[in-house]
Amino acid sequence: QVGIQDLSFEDRLAMLVEDEWMARLNRKQARLLREAKFRDTACLEDIDYSHPRKLDKSLVTRLATGTWLREHQNLIIAGPTGVGKTYLACALGNLACRLHYPVRYYRMPRLFSEIVLSRANGSYIDLLDSLRKIRLLILDDWGLAPMTETESREILDVIDDRVNTASTIIAGQISPQHWHQIISDPTVADAVIDRLIHNSHIMEIDGDSMRKYKNRLKIEKA
């Protein structure tokens, strides 16, 4: 077996350069994962397809290639509580981090809180600029509560800056055809829907809660 001491200077230098390059990539990925602030530690490889929730495996497989991120496409995930919307969104966010894209996860109430704070301290434009630079923005709990007129216009500001330049994942219980129920201004609703649905994938998940499903499996195995 050839030891490192038996290698030429050029080969040893090449190994050191490769090791340093890999270490930098690993540090970058760890930083991206930390800054993304995911709610769940999730990865696509751990998705449970045995649960009867109408999860489109073929679409997940296509999304796993990352092509949609390179082409600045969006993803809408809709379904009832507990079917794994957040997990799937975070798993795709994890994928984006592994591809070395900046990602940020927000629950809608948290995003609106940050917007209110930014308006109060005069940094609203700076916040919009920072969100524009995020390659994948994940907005979870979309439609958890109806948006006020102000919130509707603010979310339009966020979305409008990202059209054809970055990807957005929307995860919530309400399907796009019912978004007019949660966005008070019809004109703003039309604009938001047009910008998000344009160039997007739509995944509708249905079925029992994953927690109930796993608990039932435990009982059956007991």
C-alpha positions as a Markdown table, in Angstrom:
| # | Residue | x | y | z |
|---|---|---|---|---|
| 1 | Gln | 0.0 | 0.0 | 0.0 |
| 2 | Val | 1.4 | 3.4 | -1.0 |
| 3 | Gly | 1.7 | 5.9 | 1.8 |
| 4 | Ile | 1.5 | 9.6 | 1.5 |
| 5 | Gln | 5.3 | 9.8 | 2.0 |
| 6 | Asp | 5.7 | 7.8 | -1.2 |
| 7 | Leu | 3.8 | 10.3 | -3.3 |
| 8 | Ser | 5.4 | 12.9 | -5.4 |
| 9 | Phe | 5.3 | 16.5 | -4.3 |
| 10 | Glu | 2.8 | 17.3 | -7.0 |
| 11 | Asp | 0.5 | 14.5 | -5.9 |
| 12 | Arg | 0.7 | 15.5 | -2.2 |
| 13 | Leu | 0.0 | 19.1 | -3.1 |
| 14 | Ala | -3.0 | 18.0 | -5.2 |
| 15 | Met | -4.4 | 16.0 | -2.2 |
| 16 | Leu | -4.0 | 19.0 | 0.1 |
| 17 | Val | -5.8 | 21.3 | -2.3 |
| 18 | Glu | -8.6 | 18.8 | -2.7 |
| 19 | Asp | -8.9 | 18.3 | 1.0 |
| 20 | Glu | -9.1 | 22.1 | 1.6 |
| 21 | Trp | -11.6 | 22.5 | -1.2 |
| 22 | Met | -13.9 | 19.8 | 0.3 |
| 23 | Ala | -13.5 | 21.3 | 3.8 |
| 24 | Arg | -14.6 | 24.7 | 2.4 |
| 25 | Leu | -17.6 | 23.1 | 0.7 |
| 26 | Asn | -18.6 | 21.3 | 3.9 |
| 27 | Arg | -18.3 | 24.5 | 5.9 |
| 28 | Lys | -20.4 | 26.4 | 3.4 |
| 29 | Gln | -23.1 | 23.7 | 3.5 |
| 30 | Ala | -23.1 | 23.8 | 7.3 |
| 31 | Arg | -23.4 | 27.6 | 7.2 |
| 32 | Leu | -26.3 | 27.5 | 4.7 |
| 33 | Leu | -28.2 | 24.9 | 6.8 |
| 34 | Arg | -27.7 | 27.0 | 9.9 |
| 35 | Glu | -28.9 | 30.2 | 8.2 |
| 36 | Ala | -31.9 | 28.5 | 6.6 |
| 37 | Lys | -33.5 | 28.0 | 10.1 |
| 38 | Phe | -35.5 | 25.0 | 9.1 |
| 39 | Arg | -38.3 | 23.9 | 11.3 |
| 40 | Asp | -37.6 | 20.2 | 10.7 |
| 41 | Thr | -34.4 | 18.3 | 10.1 |
| 42 | Ala | -35.5 | 16.6 | 6.9 |
| 43 | Cys | -34.1 | 15.0 | 3.8 |
| 44 | Leu | -35.7 | 13.6 | 0.7 |
| 45 | Glu | -34.2 | 10.2 | 1.2 |
| 46 | Asp | -36.2 | 9.8 | 4.4 |
| 47 | Ile | -39.7 | 10.5 | 2.9 |
| 48 | Asp | -42.2 | 7.8 | 3.7 |
| 49 | Tyr | -44.1 | 6.9 | 0.6 |
| 50 | Ser | -46.0 | 4.0 | 2.3 |
| 51 | His | -48.4 | 6.5 | 4.0 |
| 52 | Pro | -51.6 | 6.7 | 1.9 |
| 53 | Arg | -51.6 | 10.5 | 1.4 |
| 54 | Lys | -51.5 | 10.8 | -2.4 |
| 55 | Leu | -47.9 | 12.1 | -2.4 |
| 56 | Asp | -46.7 | 12.4 | -6.0 |
| 57 | Lys | -43.5 | 10.4 | -5.9 |
| 58 | Ser | -42.7 | 11.1 | -9.6 |
| 59 | Leu | -42.9 | 14.9 | -8.9 |
| 60 | Val | -40.7 | 14.6 | -5.8 |
| 61 | Thr | -38.2 | 12.6 | -7.9 |
| 62 | Arg | -38.1 | 15.4 | -10.5 |
| 63 | Leu | -37.7 | 18.0 | -7.8 |
| 64 | Ala | -34.8 | 16.1 | -6.3 |
| 65 | Thr | -32.8 | 16.8 | -9.5 |
| 66 | Gly | -32.7 | 20.5 | -8.5 |
| 67 | Thr | -33.6 | 21.6 | -12.1 |
| 68 | Trp | -36.6 | 23.6 | -10.8 |
| 69 | Leu | -34.2 | 25.6 | -8.6 |
| 70 | Arg | -31.8 | 26.4 | -11.5 |
| 71 | Glu | -34.8 | 27.4 | -13.6 |
| 72 | His | -36.3 | 29.6 | -10.8 |
| 73 | Gln | -39.5 | 27.7 | -10.6 |
| 74 | Asn | -41.9 | 27.7 | -7.6 |
| 75 | Leu | -43.6 | 24.9 | -5.7 |
| 76 | Ile | -47.0 | 25.0 | -4.0 |
| 77 | Ile | -47.7 | 22.3 | -1.4 |
| 78 | Ala | -51.3 | 22.2 | -0.2 |
| 79 | Gly | -53.0 | 19.7 | 2.2 |
| 80 | Pro | -54.5 | 19.3 | 5.6 |
| 81 | Thr | -52.7 | 19.4 | 8.9 |
| 82 | Gly | -50.2 | 16.7 | 9.6 |
| 83 | Val | -49.7 | 15.2 | 6.1 |
| 84 | Gly | -46.0 | 16.3 | 5.9 |
| 85 | Lys | -46.1 | 19.6 | 4.1 |
| 86 | Thr | -43.5 | 21.2 | 6.3 |
| 87 | Tyr | -41.2 | 18.1 | 6.2 |
| 88 | Leu | -41.3 | 18.0 | 2.4 |
| 89 | Ala | -40.6 | 21.7 | 2.2 |
| 90 | Cys | -37.7 | 21.5 | 4.6 |
| 91 | Ala | -36.4 | 18.4 | 2.8 |
| 92 | Leu | -36.3 | 20.3 | -0.5 |
| 93 | Gly | -34.7 | 23.2 | 1.3 |
| 94 | Asn | -32.0 | 20.8 | 2.6 |
| 95 | Leu | -31.5 | 19.7 | -1.0 |
| 96 | Ala | -31.0 | 23.4 | -2.0 |
| 97 | Cys | -28.4 | 23.8 | 0.7 |
| 98 | Arg | -26.5 | 20.8 | -0.5 |
| 99 | Leu | -26.5 | 22.4 | -3.9 |
| 100 | His | -25.0 | 25.4 | -2.2 |
| 101 | Tyr | -28.0 | 27.8 | -2.6 |
| 102 | Pro | -29.0 | 30.2 | 0.1 |
| 103 | Val | -32.3 | 29.2 | 1.7 |
| 104 | Arg | -34.6 | 30.7 | 4.3 |
| 105 | Tyr | -37.5 | 29.1 | 6.0 |
| 106 | Tyr | -40.3 | 31.3 | 7.5 |
| 107 | Arg | -43.7 | 30.6 | 9.1 |
| 108 | Met | -46.0 | 33.3 | 7.8 |
| 109 | Pro | -46.6 | 34.9 | 11.3 |
| 110 | Arg | -42.8 | 35.2 | 11.8 |
| 111 | Leu | -42.3 | 36.8 | 8.4 |
| 112 | Phe | -45.0 | 39.4 | 9.0 |
| 113 | Ser | -43.5 | 40.1 | 12.5 |
| 114 | Glu | -40.1 | 40.8 | 10.8 |
| 115 | Ile | -41.8 | 43.0 | 8.3 |
| 116 | Val | -43.6 | 45.0 | 11.0 |
| 117 | Leu | -40.3 | 45.4 | 12.9 |
| 118 | Ser | -38.5 | 46.5 | 9.7 |
| 119 | Arg | -41.1 | 49.1 | 9.0 |
| 120 | Ala | -40.7 | 50.4 | 12.5 |
| 121 | Asn | -36.9 | 50.8 | 12.3 |
| 122 | Gly | -36.8 | 51.9 | 8.7 |
| 123 | Ser | -35.2 | 48.8 | 7.2 |
| 124 | Tyr | -38.1 | 47.5 | 5.2 |
| 125 | Ile | -36.3 | 48.0 | 1.8 |
| 126 | Asp | -33.2 | 46.3 | 3.2 |
| 127 | Leu | -35.4 | 43.3 | 4.3 |
| 128 | Leu | -36.9 | 43.1 | 0.8 |
| 129 | Asp | -33.5 | 43.2 | -0.7 |
| 130 | Ser | -32.2 | 40.4 | 1.6 |
| 131 | Leu | -35.2 | 38.2 | 0.7 |
| 132 | Arg | -34.7 | 38.9 | -3.0 |
| 133 | Lys | -31.2 | 37.4 | -2.7 |
| 134 | Ile | -32.4 | 34.2 | -1.1 |
| 135 | Arg | -32.3 | 31.5 | -3.8 |
| 136 | Leu | -35.1 | 29.4 | -2.2 |
| 137 | Leu | -37.6 | 31.1 | 0.1 |
| 138 | Ile | -39.9 | 28.7 | 2.0 |
| 139 | Leu | -43.2 | 30.3 | 3.3 |
| 140 | Asp | -44.9 | 27.8 | 5.6 |
| 141 | Asp | -48.4 | 28.0 | 7.2 |
| 142 | Trp | -49.6 | 30.0 | 4.2 |
| 143 | Gly | -53.2 | 31.0 | 4.8 |
| 144 | Leu | -53.2 | 30.0 | 8.4 |
| 145 | Ala | -55.1 | 33.3 | 9.0 |
| 146 | Pro | -56.5 | 35.8 | 6.5 |
| 147 | Met | -54.1 | 38.5 | 5.5 |
| 148 | Thr | -54.8 | 42.1 | 6.2 |
| 149 | Glu | -54.7 | 44.6 | 3.3 |
| 150 | Thr | -51.3 | 45.7 | 4.5 |
| 151 | Glu | -50.0 | 42.2 | 4.8 |
| 152 | Ser | -51.3 | 41.3 | 1.3 |
| 153 | Arg | -49.4 | 44.2 | -0.3 |
| 154 | Glu | -46.3 | 43.3 | 1.7 |
| 155 | Ile | -46.3 | 39.7 | 0.6 |
| 156 | Leu | -46.8 | 41.0 | -3.0 |
| 157 | Asp | -43.7 | 43.1 | -2.5 |
| 158 | Val | -41.8 | 40.0 | -1.4 |
| 159 | Ile | -43.0 | 37.8 | -4.2 |
| 160 | Asp | -42.8 | 40.4 | -7.0 |
| 161 | Asp | -39.0 | 40.9 | -6.3 |
| 162 | Arg | -38.4 | 37.2 | -6.8 |
| 163 | Val | -40.3 | 36.5 | -10.1 |
| 164 | Asn | -37.9 | 34.7 | -12.6 |
| 165 | Thr | -34.9 | 35.3 | -10.4 |
| 166 | Ala | -35.4 | 32.8 | -7.5 |
| 167 | Ser | -37.7 | 30.0 | -6.3 |
| 168 | Thr | -40.4 | 30.0 | -3.6 |
| 169 | Ile | -42.1 | 27.2 | -1.8 |
| 170 | Ile | -45.6 | 27.9 | -0.4 |
| 171 | Ala | -46.9 | 25.3 | 2.1 |
| 172 | Gly | -50.4 | 25.6 | 3.6 |
| 173 | Gln | -53.8 | 24.0 | 4.0 |
| 174 | Ile | -55.5 | 26.1 | 1.3 |
| 175 | Ser | -55.3 | 25.3 | -2.4 |
| 176 | Pro | -54.4 | 28.1 | -4.8 |
| 177 | Gln | -57.9 | 28.3 | -6.2 |
| 178 | His | -59.1 | 29.4 | -2.8 |
| 179 | Trp | -56.4 | 32.0 | -2.1 |
| 180 | His | -58.9 | 34.8 | -2.7 |
| 181 | Gln | -60.4 | 33.8 | 0.6 |
| 182 | Ile | -57.3 | 34.7 | 2.5 |
| 183 | Ile | -56.1 | 37.8 | 0.6 |
| 184 | Ser | -58.5 | 40.6 | 1.2 |
| 185 | Asp | -57.9 | 42.8 | -1.8 |
| 186 | Pro | -59.0 | 41.0 | -5.0 |
| 187 | Thr | -56.6 | 42.9 | -7.2 |
| 188 | Val | -53.6 | 42.1 | -4.9 |
| 189 | Ala | -54.8 | 38.5 | -4.7 |
| 190 | Asp | -54.8 | 38.2 | -8.5 |
| 191 | Ala | -51.3 | 39.7 | -8.7 |
| 192 | Val | -50.0 | 37.3 | -6.0 |
| 193 | Ile | -51.6 | 34.3 | -7.6 |
| 194 | Asp | -50.3 | 35.2 | -11.0 |
| 195 | Arg | -46.7 | 35.6 | -9.8 |
| 196 | Leu | -46.7 | 32.4 | -7.7 |
| 197 | Ile | -48.6 | 30.1 | -10.0 |
| 198 | His | -46.6 | 31.2 | -13.0 |
| 199 | Asn | -43.8 | 28.7 | -13.7 |
| 200 | Ser | -44.7 | 26.6 | -10.6 |
| 201 | His | -45.3 | 23.0 | -9.6 |
| 202 | Ile | -48.4 | 22.3 | -7.6 |
| 203 | Met | -48.5 | 19.3 | -5.2 |
| 204 | Glu | -51.8 | 18.5 | -3.4 |
| 205 | Ile | -51.4 | 16.1 | -0.5 |
| 206 | Asp | -54.4 | 14.4 | 1.2 |
| 207 | Gly | -54.8 | 11.8 | 3.9 |
| 208 | Asp | -54.6 | 11.3 | 7.6 |
| 209 | Ser | -52.1 | 12.9 | 9.8 |
| 210 | Met | -48.6 | 11.3 | 9.7 |
| 211 | Arg | -48.6 | 11.3 | 13.5 |
| 212 | Lys | -51.9 | 9.4 | 13.6 |
| 213 | Tyr | -50.6 | 7.0 | 10.9 |
| 214 | Lys | -47.3 | 6.3 | 12.8 |
| 215 | Asn | -49.2 | 5.8 | 16.1 |
| 216 | Arg | -51.6 | 3.4 | 14.5 |
| 217 | Leu | -48.6 | 1.4 | 13.1 |
| 218 | Lys | -47.1 | 1.2 | 16.6 |
| 219 | Ile | -50.3 | -0.1 | 18.0 |
| 220 | Glu | -50.6 | -2.7 | 15.2 |
| 221 | Lys | -47.1 | -3.9 | 15.8 |
| 222 | Ala | -47.5 | -4.0 | 19.6 |
